[in-house]
């Protein structure tokens, strides 16, 4: 600019030309016409925001003002005091024939809240029922005390009404444009739950599903039903004011497999959202006949393949049981796609039929069980004399048995005083017969039998007259009942001492072996070398167990009450393994316990009802010779638990399943087996599910470092390696902390 403030003529011309060009460009862009839900003009100002590449361009539009869309934008949002809000992506804009856009902005409804007398503000949050996460509301407003009305968008919503730290009151809201609608707010304690039932194949919502929410305590305690509702057409169910720390959902629908979701929790005063995917699965139609006639009265049972039960004698979890009807058919409930064990229990008999079957998705499987009984009988002799009390078991040699499955006993019988036994094999096949002593120790090598059905077979067993006998005692010569005796003899044989400490193990042939006893709380006995010679009797032996180093204590709740049935695990440390679970026990009715500990300062982890997972360093107890006079140490649990709800995905957003977490707090590493046991006691999984989701509940509050177990171990963490470290999180008491972590570079 020149002195005197004069502008050169060429500058004025350039400015005029630029302004004229900008106006021409604006006029060439398509106009936007805003109307209400009746397609009438809107008579109040509106705020209109265009979402551009890197910013949002907002402007206030007066009634009747013409608006031109920018040349490049991704979406638009429009709202006024009595209209909207409307959110549209550019591709969803309703273009007219002339290229202009006409956008209806519905009138708002007037929501009246019946909330009674209140001193705190009331927050109204509205969510679209199709919202995939329910994290950000479509609309939010706060009503001060004395105010009971607010203008809200028209449409179908899930309303969350919250006041102070009360649980959100979840309700459905249907509001027509310019209508007056009412909701009644109910004050509740705790937290709330919103869940959506979906078809696992199509991911479409499933309505009319029966959803039951139960209180989950864990540690073998019963679960209590809180409420039961049916899902709406959008698949949603709403539960407000859950007072329990943790809950589970059981979902049933006649067209889908029953589903269960465990470990649902949230911080007081909040709500959590969970999707439940329902599969179609398939059914088993089992036809059971004997010589072509229905075998009514037989029982059909279906077991899952995964060994997920605490009883090692039955390593499968029973999923269903039913009776064979008059037509010889038993039809199972829906089962998830997979491999299952079918068992048919023969009426009035110890015999049974077992078969592994595969259930495809959305198909029924026909299984024909045509029974043709074969009677097998014989005599069990020992040293040429009939021997009573021996068990004869028949197992089918099944090449179709899945990997990891156990052999199944099809029939068994006990020899009588004359050594005779009799059992029935109800289906043709190739069997292996085994003889076991009364202590369940194998007493002879097996014999094989092939049957075509409807036969009489004889199978005698002549056992050698050799047996290892003895007694297990402690240092004071007192019997140690329940101790285990291990014989290494042509393999490993195990026996359990009876109430008087006595044991007996049958053997065949000649040779040498070793024998020792073991029991929790004791050091293993000295190993004895044993020799078996023909026609030479074996002298009974005495095995002596010495007490190990142990610690005694008493578990108390935060208020000082004895805590029964708490789990106590002692920890050891080694260079190869790092921190590890050494031994475990349960507290008695008065909260007392005694647990084995390794050498060094004893440390125990405790998990129990009303006891978040925590650890204590204890004074060592000397190995004792029977003196139990010392006073146990009292351990008081933290009063309030914390929880972590974790979702793990890779750099492409794909869930990371079957991954576990190793925790470290204040330098203390929680061994994986301790955390796994704690989770299982609560009825929770210890690894992420198919959605990469994992809940760690019942933790002591504090700051935790999280490590991914697929990349590290306790020993590498203890050695100072940071490999596998993913984050540090603070877990407040009575709060559920939600984390979604993206983990790039995973193998």
HELIX and SHEET records of a PDB file:
HELIX    1   1 UNK A    3  UNK A    5  5                                   3    
HELIX    2   2 UNK A    9  UNK A   28  1                                  20    
HELIX    3   3 UNK A   90  UNK A   92  5                                   3    
HELIX    4   4 UNK A  672  UNK A  681  1                                  10    
HELIX    5   5 UNK A  714  UNK A  718  1                                   5    
SHEET    1   A 3 UNK A  67  UNK A  68  0                                        
SHEET    2   A 3 UNK A  31  UNK A  35 -1                                        
SHEET    3   A 3 UNK A 101  UNK A 104  1                                        
SHEET    1   B 4 UNK A  56  UNK A  61  0                                        
SHEET    2   B 4 UNK A  46  UNK A  51 -1                                        
SHEET    3   B 4 UNK A  75  UNK A  79 -1                                        
SHEET    4   B 4 UNK A  84  UNK A  89 -1                                        
SHEET    1   C 3 UNK A 149  UNK A 152  0                                        
SHEET    2   C 3 UNK A 109  UNK A 114 -1                                        
SHEET    3   C 3 UNK A 180  UNK A 184  1                                        
SHEET    1   D 4 UNK A 139  UNK A 143  0                                        
SHEET    2   D 4 UNK A 122  UNK A 128 -1                                        
SHEET    3   D 4 UNK A 155  UNK A 163 -1                                        
SHEET    4   D 4 UNK A 169  UNK A 175 -1                                        
SHEET    1   E 3 UNK A 236  UNK A 242  0                                        
SHEET    2   E 3 UNK A 191  UNK A 199 -1                                        
SHEET    3   E 3 UNK A 271  UNK A 278  1                                        
SHEET    1   F 4 UNK A 224  UNK A 230  0                                        
SHEET    2   F 4 UNK A 210  UNK A 215 -1                                        
SHEET    3   F 4 UNK A 247  UNK A 252 -1                                        
SHEET    4   F 4 UNK A 259  UNK A 264 -1                                        
SHEET    1   G 3 UNK A 293  UNK A 294  0                                        
SHEET    2   G 3 UNK A 283  UNK A 290 -1                                        
SHEET    3   G 3 UNK A 329  UNK A 331 -1                                        
SHEET    1   H 3 UNK A 293  UNK A 294  0                                        
SHEET    2   H 3 UNK A 283  UNK A 290 -1                                        
SHEET    3   H 3 UNK A 364  UNK A 371  1                                        
SHEET    1   I 4 UNK A 318  UNK A 323  0                                        
SHEET    2   I 4 UNK A 299  UNK A 304 -1                                        
SHEET    3   I 4 UNK A 338  UNK A 345 -1                                        
SHEET    4   I 4 UNK A 352  UNK A 359 -1                                        
SHEET    1   J 3 UNK A 385  UNK A 386  0                                        
SHEET    2   J 3 UNK A 374  UNK A 382 -1                                        
SHEET    3   J 3 UNK A 420  UNK A 425 -1                                        
SHEET    1   K 3 UNK A 385  UNK A 386  0                                        
SHEET    2   K 3 UNK A 374  UNK A 382 -1                                        
SHEET    3   K 3 UNK A 456  UNK A 458  1                                        
SHEET    1   L 3 UNK A 385  UNK A 386  0                                        
SHEET    2   L 3 UNK A 374  UNK A 382 -1                                        
SHEET    3   L 3 UNK A 461  UNK A 463  1                                        
SHEET    1   M 4 UNK A 409  UNK A 414  0                                        
SHEET    2   M 4 UNK A 391  UNK A 396 -1                                        
SHEET    3   M 4 UNK A 429  UNK A 436 -1                                        
SHEET    4   M 4 UNK A 447  UNK A 451 -1                                        
SHEET    1   N 4 UNK A 502  UNK A 507  0                                        
SHEET    2   N 4 UNK A 466  UNK A 474 -1                                        
SHEET    3   N 4 UNK A 541  UNK A 547  1                                        
SHEET    4   N 4 UNK A 522  UNK A 523 -1                                        
SHEET    1   O 4 UNK A 492  UNK A 496  0                                        
SHEET    2   O 4 UNK A 484  UNK A 488 -1                                        
SHEET    3   O 4 UNK A 511  UNK A 518 -1                                        
SHEET    4   O 4 UNK A 528  UNK A 532 -1                                        
SHEET    1   P 3 UNK A 592  UNK A 596  0                                        
SHEET    2   P 3 UNK A 550  UNK A 556 -1                                        
SHEET    3   P 3 UNK A 633  UNK A 636  1                                        
SHEET    1   Q 4 UNK A 578  UNK A 586  0                                        
SHEET    2   Q 4 UNK A 567  UNK A 574 -1                                        
SHEET    3   Q 4 UNK A 602  UNK A 608 -1                                        
SHEET    4   Q 4 UNK A 611  UNK A 618 -1                                        
SHEET    1   R 3 UNK A 693  UNK A 700  0                                        
SHEET    2   R 3 UNK A 641  UNK A 650 -1                                        
SHEET    3   R 3 UNK A 736  UNK A 743  1                                        
SHEET    1   S 4 UNK A 668  UNK A 670  0                                        
SHEET    2   S 4 UNK A 661  UNK A 665 -1                                        
SHEET    3   S 4 UNK A 702  UNK A 708 -1                                        
SHEET    4   S 4 UNK A 725  UNK A 731 -1                                        
END                                                                             
